[in-house]
Amino acid sequence: MAMSKKGKPTMVFFNVKQQYCDSEKQLAKLSSGWASLLLNGNIQVQNFPVSTNRAIFMVQDGSLSFEVKNFLLKQKEVESVSIDQQTWDESGEASVPGQDKRKKEGQGRNLV
């Protein structure tokens, strides 16, 4: 999936745990620090805070978006990361919208 995004701008959404961030000012401080660390690793992102605990990193080369995701998930303050409607929680487990619904619909049926 990373190679299909090569050269295309990609938005990486992330949520910060409430206990670490209860204001937009705190979120801006955290996300700016992470953007600086990514820049030190030669990954440039644009930082857009959305709410008190949600922000977007815009990555100009989408093939790097998964490196950004991996970096964010290693931060103790991050609760989840989303790219293209796919979400990863802090443990790195991925979920796709509608996936749980399909599993529940299949339960309880006898497939005999």
C-alpha positions as CSV (number, residue, x, y, z in Angstrom):
1,M,0.0,0.0,0.0
2,A,2.9,2.3,0.7
3,M,4.2,2.2,-2.8
4,S,0.7,3.0,-4.3
5,K,1.0,6.3,-2.4
6,K,4.5,7.2,-3.7
7,G,4.6,10.9,-4.6
8,K,1.0,11.6,-3.5
9,P,0.1,13.8,-0.6
10,T,-1.4,11.7,2.3
11,M,-3.1,12.7,5.5
12,V,-2.2,10.8,8.7
13,F,-4.8,11.4,11.4
14,F,-3.9,10.6,15.0
15,N,-5.6,10.8,18.4
16,V,-3.7,11.6,21.6
17,K,-4.8,10.1,24.9
18,Q,-6.9,12.5,27.0
19,Q,-4.6,12.1,30.0
20,Y,-1.7,13.6,28.0
21,C,-3.6,16.3,26.2
22,D,-6.6,18.4,27.4
23,S,-6.1,21.5,25.3
24,E,-5.2,22.5,21.8
25,K,-2.1,24.2,23.2
26,Q,-0.8,20.9,24.7
27,L,-1.6,19.1,21.4
28,A,0.3,21.7,19.4
29,K,3.3,21.3,21.7
30,L,3.3,17.5,21.4
31,S,2.6,17.4,17.6
32,S,5.2,20.1,16.9
33,G,7.8,18.1,18.8
34,W,7.0,15.0,16.9
35,A,7.1,16.9,13.6
36,S,10.6,18.1,14.5
37,L,11.7,14.5,15.4
38,L,10.4,13.3,12.0
39,L,12.2,16.1,10.2
40,N,15.4,15.0,11.9
41,G,14.7,11.6,10.3
42,N,14.3,13.3,7.0
43,I,10.5,13.0,6.9
44,Q,8.8,16.3,6.4
45,V,5.2,16.7,7.7
46,Q,2.8,19.6,8.0
47,N,1.1,19.7,11.3
48,F,-2.7,20.6,11.5
49,P,-4.4,20.3,14.9
50,V,-8.1,19.4,14.5
51,S,-9.4,19.4,18.1
52,T,-8.1,19.1,21.7
53,N,-6.8,15.6,21.1
54,R,-6.8,15.0,17.3
55,A,-4.4,16.2,14.6
56,I,-3.3,15.6,11.1
57,F,0.2,15.2,9.7
58,M,0.2,15.9,6.0
59,V,3.0,13.9,4.3
60,Q,3.9,15.1,0.7
61,D,5.2,11.7,-0.3
62,G,2.6,9.2,0.8
63,S,5.0,6.3,0.7
64,L,6.4,7.7,3.9
65,S,3.0,7.8,5.6
66,F,3.5,4.3,7.1
67,E,6.8,5.3,8.6
68,V,5.0,8.3,10.2
69,K,2.3,5.9,11.4
70,N,4.9,3.5,13.0
71,F,6.6,6.5,14.6
72,L,3.4,7.8,16.1
73,L,2.3,4.4,17.4
74,K,5.6,4.2,19.4
75,Q,4.7,7.4,21.3
76,K,3.1,6.7,24.6
77,E,0.7,9.6,24.2
78,V,-0.8,8.3,21.0
79,E,-4.1,6.4,21.1
80,S,-4.7,5.7,17.5
81,V,-3.5,6.5,13.9
82,S,-5.6,6.5,10.7
83,I,-4.6,6.5,7.1
84,D,-7.2,6.2,4.3
85,Q,-10.0,5.0,6.6
86,Q,-7.8,2.3,8.1
87,T,-7.1,2.7,11.8
88,W,-4.4,1.3,14.1
89,D,-4.7,1.4,17.8
90,E,-1.8,1.9,20.2
91,S,-1.0,-1.8,20.1
92,G,-0.6,-1.6,16.3
93,E,-3.8,-3.7,15.6
94,A,-5.5,-2.5,12.4
95,S,-9.2,-2.2,11.9
96,V,-11.2,-1.4,8.8
97,P,-14.7,0.3,9.0
98,G,-17.4,-2.4,8.8
99,Q,-15.0,-5.2,9.6
100,D,-16.4,-5.8,13.1
101,K,-20.0,-5.6,11.7
102,R,-19.4,-8.4,9.2
103,K,-17.9,-10.6,11.9
104,K,-20.9,-10.1,14.1
105,E,-23.3,-10.8,11.3
106,G,-21.6,-14.1,10.6
107,Q,-21.8,-15.2,14.2
108,G,-24.8,-17.3,15.2
109,R,-25.4,-18.6,11.7
110,N,-25.3,-22.3,11.0
111,L,-23.3,-22.9,7.9
112,V,-24.3,-26.5,7.4
